[in-house]
Amino acid sequence: MHPFRIPKTRARRLPVLGAAVFITLGLFAPQSQAAAAPVGVTAPAGANPGGSAAPRAIPVPKSPHAMSNSPRFRLSSQDRAEESGPAAAPAVKASKSSSAAAADACGDLSGVIESTGSTLVQRLKALPQISCTYPLFNLTGESARKAFREAQMVTVANALRDDSASYAGNNSTSTGQLVMFLRAGYYVQDNNADVVGDYGTALEGAARGALDAFFAAPRSKDVTDANGEILNEVVTLIDSTHEAGRYAGVVKWMLGSYDGTWPGQMNLAMQHVEWVVENGFKAKNDERGWRSALKADPAVLDTWARFITRNGAQLNRLDVVSNVGRYLGYALDVPELKDRVRPLLKDLINRYPNVGPTAPITMNLGWYTRQYDRGNCAAYAICDLGERVLPEVLPIQHTCNAELKIRAQDMSPDQLTSTCTSLVGEDAYFHRVIGDKGAIPGDVNTDLEVVVFDDYTQYALYAWAIYDIDVDNGGMYEEGDPAVPGNQARFIAHEASWLRPDFQIWNLNHEYTHYLDGRSNMYGDFEAGMTTPTIWWVEGIAENISYGYRGERNADAIAEAGKNTYKLSDLFDTVYGQDEDPAVNSNRVYRWGWLAVRYMLQKHPADVGTVLGKYRTGDWTGARTVLKQTIGTRYDADFATWLTTDCATDDCGPLPEAPATAAPLCTISDPRQFDQNCRRDGLAASAGNYSYHFVYLPAGVKQLTITSSGGTGNADLYYGGGSWATTSNYQAKSTGAGNGETLTIDNPPSGWVYFSLAAAQDFSGVSLSTQSR
């Protein structure tokens, strides 16, 4: 998505297309950071210690499909309300009669909602089973206010305190119903505080009393399913009440006692510890007291590390040990604990293999060292971590041609071939639309490496270590510094596993457009291109080429057109992170970028050519002047009309080809001969050979323009005037990298003139056109 080119030093890193929501994928992926505006970051552990400044990163949102199909995920507290509803019951096939019977067994909850004081407690305890409380999590409006106003919550919290004094290690006294009422109250209030009202010190004191009493009960530590059924909800209630620090001792006991023999419900209680520690670490200003508790008793860290090593045999990707254990790395974010936790992490990261079933613990902990102890990879013996895992994680290396290569985790020969074919074809399509003047002088990004992980999980586990990037996105395009010889442009991606059995690399064509655009239109590196707002073009053209080349209708953008949300002149001001709501900003960047570029290419191609001419030379201020002063608001009214007419009736119209390259195919039978204004496609020659051509010019021609584009390899363009053009006999030449070459001959002679494509490398699929005036 964010389509940028990125230097390795001030790397232009572009995230990939998707929904503007970020999630935590538990043990599969290193903990995601919240989406943020691009900022400078220093090199992560294992990346160029003592080397150049770290790359600039712009995260790309993940696909919503990838999120919803994750084997296990929970929305981060940064994404929505922190409280969660009850765990889903096991899936069962039930008839209408059995469902009705279950509802009849629980009865009507209106009595609970309307009751107060001891009657409320009695009616809660009279519910026949814990699951009867589940509908309480869905209350809204006046029902939510009546049920969960602070006085009601205090009543039930005091009842839980009293009940806990004689807790028998099971639900014989309906302890679970009281716990679940409190959990539901916190959840509903967190989502509907304006209706339920604020919670204050009265509830804070009552909740502490209830939790203190429960954990003081000897049977609360029974390692049984009966106790686990209650304990797992009480542990979650610690998170609901934001009291992680107060109950650090409970967490320490669970970490120190857990082993693989715990029954299912107790195992679930251990899983819920993840929520307590995760949100405890993330709380602003240590509002939950978790960090303070660790500083007061740093032995918790040792217990935490032993929790992992003692249960090492359980590490299998989906295990609770990996999921809870990985948060030990967050302790590095507490300065007073750094020295204590460093040797623990060093041992754990290097104790187990970094690939296979143990990768979620080792790679997650390694990721935390990158986030919270940057530049100190030597302390963990992982400065070479990326180099170590690279050959095992990405063993496949495939060359499409001199300009394209693929490094992959798991792709079949057919998938490799189809990917090469797709990119080569897109190259030619891009140049037909843009009609550019070849590669920007001095741009040495002559080839692109496409890196493909098997799925998002594998991308998130390893891409940060191998390529020094953030991974809370759908992929990353790194342009590097296009002026540095040997620089490697790279698109780091993953397979869209949710589309299987169909094969698709997520955002492949969108990101490849960024590479082509960087080579042909955008001077310098990412930092240079961000001098003034250029996102309208950068993202807009990537969307247009991606959809146009694949022949797909951009339904979302077309639907937006009918809303007429933005003026064209406003879209010229688009930047990343412009709106606090990521979804709104993503909509403006991508859908409205598509609309702005589509309109300008259709209605004002000459203006596009003027702006790109300035982008191409790095005249960002000049381009901005054209957009905001020369054009200004002149096209706003027509743009609004186009949105409501062309977009409504013709899907916003076709994507036109540039006049210079959309010339008609030549009709003369001799494949060497050109009409005055025509093109020939599919030209090829082997290295050291030529594709020879000629055209007859009548008297009075003032200018002849010859343009080559597309295809693979490296064809140089030579003009010989009245004699055959070769590398040793020519009057003009264009010899940039690749096949994008242009020669403009002023006042050419009348009669036959000759030109050729010389194969600096094998080339094929090249288009060549002539225009005279």
TILUMNU-307536 format. One line per field, with one value per residue (C-alpha): residue in three letters; residue number from 1; y, z, x. Coordinates in steps of 0.001 Angstrom, whole numbers, plus 500000, padded with zeros to 6 digits. Layout:
N
rest	[ALA	...]
nr	[NUM	...]
y	[Y	...]
z	[Z	...]
x	[X	...]
This chain:
773
rest	[MET	HIS	PRO	PHE	ARG	ILE	PRO	LYS	THR	ARG	ALA	ARG	ARG	LEU	PRO	VAL	LEU	GLY	ALA	ALA	VAL	PHE	ILE	THR	LEU	GLY	LEU	PHE	ALA	PRO	GLN	SER	GLN	ALA	ALA	ALA	ALA	PRO	VAL	GLY	VAL	THR	ALA	PRO	ALA	GLY	ALA	ASN	PRO	GLY	GLY	SER	ALA	ALA	PRO	ARG	ALA	ILE	PRO	VAL	PRO	LYS	SER	PRO	HIS	ALA	MET	SER	ASN	SER	PRO	ARG	PHE	ARG	LEU	SER	SER	GLN	ASP	ARG	ALA	GLU	GLU	SER	GLY	PRO	ALA	ALA	ALA	PRO	ALA	VAL	LYS	ALA	SER	LYS	SER	SER	SER	ALA	ALA	ALA	ALA	ASP	ALA	CYS	GLY	ASP	LEU	SER	GLY	VAL	ILE	GLU	SER	THR	GLY	SER	THR	LEU	VAL	GLN	ARG	LEU	LYS	ALA	LEU	PRO	GLN	ILE	SER	CYS	THR	TYR	PRO	LEU	PHE	ASN	LEU	THR	GLY	GLU	SER	ALA	ARG	LYS	ALA	PHE	ARG	GLU	ALA	GLN	MET	VAL	THR	VAL	ALA	ASN	ALA	LEU	ARG	ASP	ASP	SER	ALA	SER	TYR	ALA	GLY	ASN	ASN	SER	THR	SER	THR	GLY	GLN	LEU	VAL	MET	PHE	LEU	ARG	ALA	GLY	TYR	TYR	VAL	GLN	ASP	ASN	ASN	ALA	ASP	VAL	VAL	GLY	ASP	TYR	GLY	THR	ALA	LEU	GLU	GLY	ALA	ALA	ARG	GLY	ALA	LEU	ASP	ALA	PHE	PHE	ALA	ALA	PRO	ARG	SER	LYS	ASP	VAL	THR	ASP	ALA	ASN	GLY	GLU	ILE	LEU	ASN	GLU	VAL	VAL	THR	LEU	ILE	ASP	SER	THR	HIS	GLU	ALA	GLY	ARG	TYR	ALA	GLY	VAL	VAL	LYS	TRP	MET	LEU	GLY	SER	TYR	ASP	GLY	THR	TRP	PRO	GLY	GLN	MET	ASN	LEU	ALA	MET	GLN	HIS	VAL	GLU	TRP	VAL	VAL	GLU	ASN	GLY	PHE	LYS	ALA	LYS	ASN	ASP	GLU	ARG	GLY	TRP	ARG	SER	ALA	LEU	LYS	ALA	ASP	PRO	ALA	VAL	LEU	ASP	THR	TRP	ALA	ARG	PHE	ILE	THR	ARG	ASN	GLY	ALA	GLN	LEU	ASN	ARG	LEU	ASP	VAL	VAL	SER	ASN	VAL	GLY	ARG	TYR	LEU	GLY	TYR	ALA	LEU	ASP	VAL	PRO	GLU	LEU	LYS	ASP	ARG	VAL	ARG	PRO	LEU	LEU	LYS	ASP	LEU	ILE	ASN	ARG	TYR	PRO	ASN	VAL	GLY	PRO	THR	ALA	PRO	ILE	THR	MET	ASN	LEU	GLY	TRP	TYR	THR	ARG	GLN	TYR	ASP	ARG	GLY	ASN	CYS	ALA	ALA	TYR	ALA	ILE	CYS	ASP	LEU	GLY	GLU	ARG	VAL	LEU	PRO	GLU	VAL	LEU	PRO	ILE	GLN	HIS	THR	CYS	ASN	ALA	GLU	LEU	LYS	ILE	ARG	ALA	GLN	ASP	MET	SER	PRO	ASP	GLN	LEU	THR	SER	THR	CYS	THR	SER	LEU	VAL	GLY	GLU	ASP	ALA	TYR	PHE	HIS	ARG	VAL	ILE	GLY	ASP	LYS	GLY	ALA	ILE	PRO	GLY	ASP	VAL	ASN	THR	ASP	LEU	GLU	VAL	VAL	VAL	PHE	ASP	ASP	TYR	THR	GLN	TYR	ALA	LEU	TYR	ALA	TRP	ALA	ILE	TYR	ASP	ILE	ASP	VAL	ASP	ASN	GLY	GLY	MET	TYR	GLU	GLU	GLY	ASP	PRO	ALA	VAL	PRO	GLY	ASN	GLN	ALA	ARG	PHE	ILE	ALA	HIS	GLU	ALA	SER	TRP	LEU	ARG	PRO	ASP	PHE	GLN	ILE	TRP	ASN	LEU	ASN	HIS	GLU	TYR	THR	HIS	TYR	LEU	ASP	GLY	ARG	SER	ASN	MET	TYR	GLY	ASP	PHE	GLU	ALA	GLY	MET	THR	THR	PRO	THR	ILE	TRP	TRP	VAL	GLU	GLY	ILE	ALA	GLU	ASN	ILE	SER	TYR	GLY	TYR	ARG	GLY	GLU	ARG	ASN	ALA	ASP	ALA	ILE	ALA	GLU	ALA	GLY	LYS	ASN	THR	TYR	LYS	LEU	SER	ASP	LEU	PHE	ASP	THR	VAL	TYR	GLY	GLN	ASP	GLU	ASP	PRO	ALA	VAL	ASN	SER	ASN	ARG	VAL	TYR	ARG	TRP	GLY	TRP	LEU	ALA	VAL	ARG	TYR	MET	LEU	GLN	LYS	HIS	PRO	ALA	ASP	VAL	GLY	THR	VAL	LEU	GLY	LYS	TYR	ARG	THR	GLY	ASP	TRP	THR	GLY	ALA	ARG	THR	VAL	LEU	LYS	GLN	THR	ILE	GLY	THR	ARG	TYR	ASP	ALA	ASP	PHE	ALA	THR	TRP	LEU	THR	THR	ASP	CYS	ALA	THR	ASP	ASP	CYS	GLY	PRO	LEU	PRO	GLU	ALA	PRO	ALA	THR	ALA	ALA	PRO	LEU	CYS	THR	ILE	SER	ASP	PRO	ARG	GLN	PHE	ASP	GLN	ASN	CYS	ARG	ARG	ASP	GLY	LEU	ALA	ALA	SER	ALA	GLY	ASN	TYR	SER	TYR	HIS	PHE	VAL	TYR	LEU	PRO	ALA	GLY	VAL	LYS	GLN	LEU	THR	ILE	THR	SER	SER	GLY	GLY	THR	GLY	ASN	ALA	ASP	LEU	TYR	TYR	GLY	GLY	GLY	SER	TRP	ALA	THR	THR	SER	ASN	TYR	GLN	ALA	LYS	SER	THR	GLY	ALA	GLY	ASN	GLY	GLU	THR	LEU	THR	ILE	ASP	ASN	PRO	PRO	SER	GLY	TRP	VAL	TYR	PHE	SER	LEU	ALA	ALA	ALA	GLN	ASP	PHE	SER	GLY	VAL	SER	LEU	SER	THR	GLN	SER	ARG]
nr	[1	2	3	4	5	6	7	8	9	10	11	12	13	14	15	16	17	18	19	20	21	22	23	24	25	26	27	28	29	30	31	32	33	34	35	36	37	38	39	40	41	42	43	44	45	46	47	48	49	50	51	52	53	54	55	56	57	58	59	60	61	62	63	64	65	66	67	68	69	70	71	72	73	74	75	76	77	78	79	80	81	82	83	84	85	86	87	88	89	90	91	92	93	94	95	96	97	98	99	100	101	102	103	104	105	106	107	108	109	110	111	112	113	114	115	116	117	118	119	120	121	122	123	124	125	126	127	128	129	130	131	132	133	134	135	136	137	138	139	140	141	142	143	144	145	146	147	148	149	150	151	152	153	154	155	156	157	158	159	160	161	162	163	164	165	166	167	168	169	170	171	172	173	174	175	176	177	178	179	180	181	182	183	184	185	186	187	188	189	190	191	192	193	194	195	196	197	198	199	200	201	202	203	204	205	206	207	208	209	210	211	212	213	214	215	216	217	218	219	220	221	222	223	224	225	226	227	228	229	230	231	232	233	234	235	236	237	238	239	240	241	242	243	244	245	246	247	248	249	250	251	252	253	254	255	256	257	258	259	260	261	262	263	264	265	266	267	268	269	270	271	272	273	274	275	276	277	278	279	280	281	282	283	284	285	286	287	288	289	290	291	292	293	294	295	296	297	298	299	300	301	302	303	304	305	306	307	308	309	310	311	312	313	314	315	316	317	318	319	320	321	322	323	324	325	326	327	328	329	330	331	332	333	334	335	336	337	338	339	340	341	342	343	344	345	346	347	348	349	350	351	352	353	354	355	356	357	358	359	360	361	362	363	364	365	366	367	368	369	370	371	372	373	374	375	376	377	378	379	380	381	382	383	384	385	386	387	388	389	390	391	392	393	394	395	396	397	398	399	400	401	402	403	404	405	406	407	408	409	410	411	412	413	414	415	416	417	418	419	420	421	422	423	424	425	426	427	428	429	430	431	432	433	434	435	436	437	438	439	440	441	442	443	444	445	446	447	448	449	450	451	452	453	454	455	456	457	458	459	460	461	462	463	464	465	466	467	468	469	470	471	472	473	474	475	476	477	478	479	480	481	482	483	484	485	486	487	488	489	490	491	492	493	494	495	496	497	498	499	500	501	502	503	504	505	506	507	508	509	510	511	512	513	514	515	516	517	518	519	520	521	522	523	524	525	526	527	528	529	530	531	532	533	534	535	536	537	538	539	540	541	542	543	544	545	546	547	548	549	550	551	552	553	554	555	556	557	558	559	560	561	562	563	564	565	566	567	568	569	570	571	572	573	574	575	576	577	578	579	580	581	582	583	584	585	586	587	588	589	590	591	592	593	594	595	596	597	598	599	600	601	602	603	604	605	606	607	608	609	610	611	612	613	614	615	616	617	618	619	620	621	622	623	624	625	626	627	628	629	630	631	632	633	634	635	636	637	638	639	640	641	642	643	644	645	646	647	648	649	650	651	652	653	654	655	656	657	658	659	660	661	662	663	664	665	666	667	668	669	670	671	672	673	674	675	676	677	678	679	680	681	682	683	684	685	686	687	688	689	690	691	692	693	694	695	696	697	698	699	700	701	702	703	704	705	706	707	708	709	710	711	712	713	714	715	716	717	718	719	720	721	722	723	724	725	726	727	728	729	730	731	732	733	734	735	736	737	738	739	740	741	742	743	744	745	746	747	748	749	750	751	752	753	754	755	756	757	758	759	760	761	762	763	764	765	766	767	768	769	770	771	772	773]
y	[500000	502852	502676	504108	503699	503360	503853	501537	504482	506640	503810	504532	501729	501292	499160	497063	497447	496329	497472	500197	498048	496499	493421	491261	487747	486206	483677	483789	487286	489687	492077	494769	498420	500811	502379	505713	508365	507478	508173	507576	504381	503027	499715	496662	493991	492013	494714	496541	497077	500323	500908	503469	505146	503003	502918	504956	502825	503405	500435	498939	497628	493908	492324	491961	488448	487601	488846	487023	483762	483768	480547	482688	486393	488963	492613	494645	497023	499761	498905	498946	498629	496623	494405	491220	489205	485640	482918	481366	478110	475019	474704	472224	471229	472017	471828	474694	472735	472195	475889	476847	474427	476091	479510	478190	476737	480169	482052	485732	488053	491007	490154	490523	493785	495358	494163	495930	495042	491554	490690	491263	488926	486281	486333	486125	483140	481523	481356	477652	477965	480479	480714	482172	485472	485745	487872	490543	491413	492598	495088	498643	501750	501930	498218	498672	501646	499838	496690	498124	501560	501787	501007	497718	496739	497559	495352	492356	492954	492914	489728	488111	489166	487537	484434	483982	483577	480052	479347	475580	475408	475018	476765	475170	478610	480276	482218	482193	484031	486890	487062	487104	489880	492030	491162	492019	495324	496426	495356	497191	500316	500411	500494	502616	504877	507725	505543	503492	506325	506581	504106	505604	504840	503039	500280	500296	499493	496909	495126	494972	493532	490859	489866	489941	487625	485207	484809	484466	481453	478284	476447	479199	477445	473986	472579	471176	471831	472799	475581	476478	477222	480051	480990	481674	484282	485820	486182	488002	490171	491315	492730	494219	496072	497297	495831	493899	495285	494514	490876	490355	487717	485724	485873	484814	481831	480747	481099	479167	476381	475766	472584	470429	468406	471232	470329	472258	474923	475649	475834	478421	480429	480429	481663	484612	485698	486963	489691	490773	491147	492561	495333	495838	496673	498823	500937	504608	506005	502550	503126	499424	499285	496311	497845	499077	495611	494073	496646	495848	492101	491476	487788	487541	487743	484698	482799	483822	482532	479231	478954	478748	476420	474125	473696	473763	470431	472091	474704	473934	477268	477257	476698	478847	478824	480669	483069	484106	483642	486101	489032	488618	490656	493679	493950	495488	498552	499091	500708	499437	495842	495834	494394	491723	490564	490690	487421	485719	486686	485785	482283	481809	483174	480905	477875	476808	476715	479911	477945	475348	474887	476959	479979	481870	482167	482763	485181	487118	487590	488616	491154	492738	493260	495163	497329	498083	497552	498662	498621	496115	492871	491653	491372	488645	487028	487676	490272	487638	486313	487431	485847	482602	482175	483508	480322	478161	480436	481613	478773	479337	481673	482219	484635	485924	488003	490458	492935	490645	487922	486125	484801	482641	480401	477990	478555	475962	476267	477244	479921	481334	481430	483056	485712	486547	486724	489025	491492	491556	492253	494978	496710	497188	498231	500844	502449	502513	504443	506770	507430	508258	509245	506205	505712	508855	509740	508417	505907	502623	500520	498329	495253	494321	491415	490129	488308	486055	484521	481679	483672	486659	484619	483715	487252	488680	486174	486623	489716	492067	490100	489481	492860	495244	496322	496665	493911	495303	495669	493669	493904	496505	498015	499194	501364	502077	504922	504734	506718	504199	501515	498028	499161	496477	497516	494964	494185	492054	490316	487275	484960	485757	482463	483230	482962	479413	477232	480247	481626	485338	487455	490149	493585	492366	494588	497661	497499	496740	499962	501818	500347	501377	504822	505357	504421	506577	509474	510129	511550	510427	508560	508598	511536	513628	512766	513742	517332	518327	516282	513750	510976	511772	510610	507921	505940	506952	505662	502456	501792	502649	500441	497555	497495	498368	495775	493029	494127	494527	497080	499293	499032	500728	503816	504024	503876	506704	508857	509156	510735	513652	513944	515813	518566	517770	520682	519182	515783	517389	517986	514336	512968	509802	509945	512984	511852	510422	507645	505241	504021	507556	508313	505041	505833	509233	507931	504946	505268	509007	508826	506428	508872	511927	510246	508655	512055	513845	511184	511301	515022	516776	514529	517506	518779	515312	515383	518779	517652	514386	516303	518217	515150	513473	516178	516580	519975	519326	522999	523552	520621	521970	525351	523755	521812	524536	527709	526959	524384	525459	525108	525423	521762	521318	521867	519592	516946	517022	516618	513779	511978	512057	511425	509430	507428	506721	505696	504408	503209	506456	505715	503813	504331	506034	505317	508120	509640	508998	505281	504690	505178	502680	499529	499843	498428	497997	494325	494757	494458	496825	499715	502334	504727	508272	507689	504080	501448	497875	495526	492336	493307	491118	490502	488526	490225	491942	491915	494476	495064	497354	499833	502767	505342	507645	511328	513824	517302	519733	517404	519522	516823	513035	511256	507577	505822	502305	500789	497626	494077	492486	492774	495888	497440	500677	503050	504394	506845	506784	509464	508443	505253	502126	502773	500689	501146	502382	504360	506711	510355	510042	507397	506664	503966	503925	500774	498785	499449	502893	504983	508141	510111	513439	514521	518140	519033	515505	515109	514156	510697	507456	507611	504634	503625	500443	498729	497358	494457	495387	492255	489818	491675	490710	492101	495675	498277	500888	503912	506878	510273	513113	516615]
z	[500000	500997	497810	498525	497481	500370	500767	503028	504975	505062	503713	501859	503064	501859	503520	501511	500684	503146	505906	508301	511397	513245	515419	517581	516272	519524	519265	515530	515014	516997	518937	516584	517224	516912	513481	513433	511109	509659	512085	512068	513780	514691	513530	515167	516865	514298	511645	510668	514175	514158	510542	508761	510078	510174	507378	507412	507636	506584	507664	505298	506737	506769	504882	506856	505440	506903	510265	510383	509228	511782	513834	516947	517455	519760	519017	520784	523495	521274	518621	520617	524087	526326	527948	526146	526184	527456	525645	522898	523774	521808	518494	518656	516398	518133	517086	517691	520501	522284	521919	523308	526159	526999	526998	529208	531626	532100	532295	531654	532776	533207	536890	537257	535295	537335	540780	543350	546636	548037	545508	542677	544340	544966	541389	540017	542211	541165	537543	536871	535135	534428	530727	531622	532257	528712	527379	529926	527773	525040	527100	525802	526593	529665	530393	530549	532891	535242	535398	535624	537259	539921	542881	541257	540611	544197	545463	543442	544212	547946	547451	545708	548638	551112	548979	548597	552339	552028	548414	547920	544735	542506	541555	544230	545608	542181	542564	538782	538187	540422	538663	535227	536198	537173	533969	531909	533743	533041	529412	528824	530700	528709	525499	526754	529476	528431	529244	532215	533912	535397	537810	540785	544049	545538	542929	542967	546692	546427	543490	545332	548349	546181	544420	547643	549300	546379	546086	549857	549734	549941	547336	544727	543981	543395	540133	538992	536206	538786	540175	536745	535501	538058	538165	534430	534719	537883	536172	533360	535988	537102	533615	533656	536897	535720	538843	537292	539681	542815	541787	540460	543172	541625	538225	539826	541490	538204	536288	538956	539284	535716	533939	531150	533497	534245	533137	530437	532519	534519	531242	530111	533260	532337	528858	530351	532140	528728	528854	532332	531479	527985	529069	532249	530223	527737	530303	530019	532940	534537	535478	536260	538458	536629	535918	539494	540786	538710	539968	543533	542972	539998	540957	538918	535843	536926	537593	534162	532452	534358	533315	529734	530259	532610	529962	526919	525704	525131	522686	519519	518012	519495	523101	526123	527116	523947	524149	527773	527742	524931	527063	529213	526479	527412	530634	528541	528307	532053	532429	535985	534815	531739	533424	535146	532051	529426	530394	530705	527167	525805	527218	525932	522427	521936	523862	521241	517417	515641	513091	513529	516553	518906	516587	518163	521487	520198	517409	519508	522296	519728	518337	521769	521990	518704	520039	523529	523426	519940	518918	521632	519712	520989	524508	523191	520714	517869	515703	512955	513609	510234	508397	510303	509544	505958	504142	506145	505902	502288	500492	496988	494623	491118	488348	486038	483986	484515	486087	488286	490799	493456	496859	498402	501275	499416	495774	493057	489644	488119	490754	490134	486387	486685	489018	486553	483706	485663	486479	482988	481506	484029	483121	479529	480652	483033	480303	477885	480458	481704	478489	480508	479222	480468	483731	485688	484962	487737	489004	489373	490687	487608	489226	491864	494318	495294	498640	499325	502712	502859	504823	507115	510142	508608	507334	510809	512530	510292	508062	510911	511614	508022	506497	509473	508952	511041	510425	511625	507997	504864	503413	502661	499575	500061	497338	499019	497693	493892	493419	495208	492991	494185	495995	495971	495548	497285	497786	500917	500726	501714	500045	500498	502279	502851	499074	498787	496778	494459	494521	495009	496448	498532	496853	494231	491355	493507	495006	491678	490378	493125	491833	488262	489344	491386	488422	485897	487671	491250	491617	494490	497608	499718	501849	498730	497395	500675	500491	499304	499197	496368	497778	495488	492597	494230	495682	493013	490112	491979	492463	488855	487384	489762	489024	485351	484586	486324	484592	487899	488769	491745	493269	496529	494823	492414	495361	497040	493930	494528	497926	496401	499641	498459	496030	493574	494900	498398	497183	495961	499692	500753	503087	505152	508621	507758	509765	513272	512083	510059	508057	506936	505999	504116	502189	501148	500279	498158	496891	496409	495119	492464	491560	491402	489160	486972	486387	485651	483199	481356	481348	481746	480576	479603	483185	484427	482040	483363	486987	486299	484433	487629	489863	487563	488132	491850	491394	494123	494694	490997	490856	493903	492239	489175	491317	493775	491696	487973	488391	491817	492045	488286	487885	491114	489552	486606	488931	490963	487772	486592	489912	489628	485873	484412	487579	487939	484331	483114	486200	486047	482466	481070	482049	478969	477477	477032	473539	472936	473476	472503	468835	466531	465505	462318	459265	456785	456255	456616	460424	460192	458622	460511	459400	460606	463759	464822	467129	466974	469947	470920	469609	470691	470138	471810	473486	470963	468201	466848	465982	462911	461766	459430	458586	455607	456527	454084	453776	456512	459554	462449	465063	465230	468583	468948	472182	473483	476585	478343	478019	479680	479395	478300	474858	474000	471360	468512	465669	462509	460338	456713	457467	459528	463268	465272	468491	466427	463828	465167	465470	468774	471414	474641	476717	480143	482189	481073	477996	478666	476094	474167	471399	470090	466765	465793	462095	460832	457106	454663	453168	454813	458346	460355	464024	465990	469342	470384	472846	475760	477250	475760	475432	474477	474519	473863	472301	469918	468579	466281	466283	463917	463620]
x	[500000	502115	503935	507240	510659	513065	516757	518671	520030	516916	514885	511745	509549	506106	503534	501164	497492	494800	492472	493557	493332	496237	496006	498153	498560	499664	502378	502626	503920	506055	503864	502609	503181	500298	500044	501815	503118	506513	509311	513030	514102	517483	518774	517242	519261	521138	521063	524250	525667	527542	526521	524404	521311	518240	515684	512543	509413	505824	503693	501163	497897	497252	494424	491195	490984	494350	493164	489872	491405	494186	494133	494190	493942	492468	491890	494525	493413	494785	492235	489023	487571	489846	487286	486369	483223	483064	484929	482855	481184	482253	480484	477613	474793	471549	467936	465536	463966	467278	468191	464830	465343	468676	467013	464202	466774	468378	465129	464482	467293	464948	464695	468445	468481	465703	466859	468997	470674	470345	467632	470080	472591	469969	468719	472247	473040	469778	470890	471397	474784	477544	476706	473311	475124	476450	473541	474500	477529	475153	473136	472815	470818	468640	469035	472807	472446	470081	472177	475666	475587	478262	475975	474941	478565	479538	476706	477855	481554	480768	478757	481760	483950	481596	481154	484915	485402	484004	484938	484973	487043	483996	480759	478650	477694	477364	480600	481014	477733	478919	482282	480675	478252	481229	483061	479994	479635	483178	482822	479534	480663	483889	481860	478945	480315	478016	475014	476225	478069	481531	483076	484891	486616	483632	483798	487585	487579	484815	486490	489806	488051	486420	489630	491652	489176	489042	492803	493075	490778	492931	490835	491413	494701	493233	494587	491261	488804	486187	488367	489721	486194	486035	489720	489982	487214	488667	492049	490279	488575	492043	492455	488948	489634	493064	494675	497570	500152	498164	497891	501398	501764	498931	500620	503898	502201	500632	503903	505751	503181	502048	503061	501728	499536	497122	493581	491763	490034	493178	495080	492531	493206	496889	496017	494161	497327	498406	495765	496827	500519	500026	497695	499693	502780	500864	499009	499908	501864	501769	498127	497750	500831	502322	505701	505979	505147	507934	510399	509330	509721	512050	512138	508939	511195	513202	509988	508751	511896	511711	508053	509306	512268	510368	507679	509956	508628	505245	506526	504579	503426	499913	500899	500173	503863	504893	502002	502446	506211	506882	505715	508791	510482	508363	510375	513145	510928	511385	514832	515323	514829	517072	520140	518064	516205	518990	520700	517311	516385	519803	519428	515882	516497	519505	518241	515703	515763	514730	512717	510026	507745	509924	510189	507260	509093	512637	511744	509221	511735	514321	511876	511483	515234	514942	512146	513417	517187	518132	521742	522607	522245	525624	524195	521890	524309	521869	523625	523676	520174	518830	521752	521262	517586	517626	518738	516347	513338	513785	515561	514125	515986	514641	515662	512944	515369	518183	515772	513677	514459	512429	513439	510722	509832	507566	506598	506121	507795	504437	503911	507372	506768	503344	504734	507510	505020	502750	505501	506997	503575	502879	506130	504975	501476	502877	504967	502051	500002	502725	504607	507697	511106	512992	514821	515711	519359	521567	518996	520876	517988	518214	516692	514136	514115	510674	510736	507750	507002	504499	501910	501576	502643	505979	506467	505885	508149	511170	511072	512015	515203	516267	515399	515257	511644	508515	506002	502662	501620	500955	504444	507089	508701	512285	513693	516971	519073	518738	521953	524202	525790	524923	521783	519074	515454	513275	509584	509108	505767	503757	501320	497628	497033	493325	492771	494094	493894	494280	497808	498322	501110	499471	499765	502236	501117	500510	503986	505659	504132	505990	509227	508439	507239	510392	512558	510715	509030	510185	513671	515888	514845	511714	512800	513250	509810	508163	509458	505986	502747	503089	500905	497976	500150	502286	499390	496894	498973	499813	496099	495266	497977	497257	493533	493915	496566	494591	491392	489582	486906	487792	484330	485266	486693	483753	481369	483310	482946	479216	479860	481810	483773	486871	487733	490512	492553	492319	493486	496712	497404	497028	499698	499966	498458	496393	493385	493424	491131	493345	490359	489468	493054	493440	490271	491615	495078	494046	490483	490514	494072	492782	490007	492281	494845	492156	490560	493834	495019	491705	490995	494339	497193	499320	499198	500184	503119	504200	504010	505851	508516	509212	508971	511456	514074	513379	511740	509207	508490	507903	505484	503681	503353	501756	499282	498326	498691	498643	495862	494642	490864	490219	489277	487303	483891	484616	486029	482800	480773	483005	482522	478746	478480	481363	481880	478177	477614	480980	482886	484907	485931	488907	492532	493989	497370	499843	499742	503423	503108	499515	500337	498586	500377	502409	500613	503492	504310	508081	508598	511577	509683	507658	504965	505520	503441	503073	504487	505738	505496	507292	510724	513667	517364	520125	523092	525384	522773	520293	516672	517056	514378	513752	511081	510466	510109	508607	510064	509058	509204	510463	510921	511149	510687	511626	510630	511205	509595	508521	509718	512718	516477	518374	517914	519734	518381	520575	519790	521895	520307	520720	522677	522154	522506	524964	526918	529877	527935	525290	524294	522395	521898	519970	521660	520101	519505	516479	514367	512911	514778	513827	515533	514222	515755	515162	514938	515670	516502	513768	513823	514804	516274	517510	517435	517950	517646	521046	521006	523284	521684	519182	515886	512351	508821	509976	507674	509125	507236	507874	506178	506903	505564]
